[in-house]
Amino acid sequence: MAELVAPRFPATACFHAQQSAEKALKAILYSSGERVVLGHSLAALGEAVQSHSGSFAELAPEVSKLDRYYIPTRYPNSLPEGTDPSSAFDGADAAVAMQSAAAAVQFARGFLSSD
């Protein structure tokens, strides 16, 4: 979805990138036997993933940066007055977000295929 909307709606692409990384990390945690995985913070989810796969530590700082797109891309009142998501996030933001999300998804695929 992020790739489809990025050219016209980069803020929306940033949000979907965050969501795909979140789902990827949660898939790792569920496949590792966790039964209750709550929250949306990629930093926190990444810490939990590291307890199952220490190699995620290299990727964690990049993926956790996607946390900045969870709320402000959808809720204009979380941005400075007079700013809206469409002016706060641009194509460069979307490109970086999609690259980080792709890295998280790729890591999850590798982790899940090794089980």
Buried (B, 14 or more C-beta within 10 A) or exposed (E): EBEEBBEEBBBBBBBBBBBBBBEBBBBBBEEBEEEEBEEEBBBBBBBBBBEBBEEBEEBBEBBBBBBBBBBBBEEBEEBEEEEEBBEBBEEEBBBBBBEBBBBBBEBBEEBBEEE
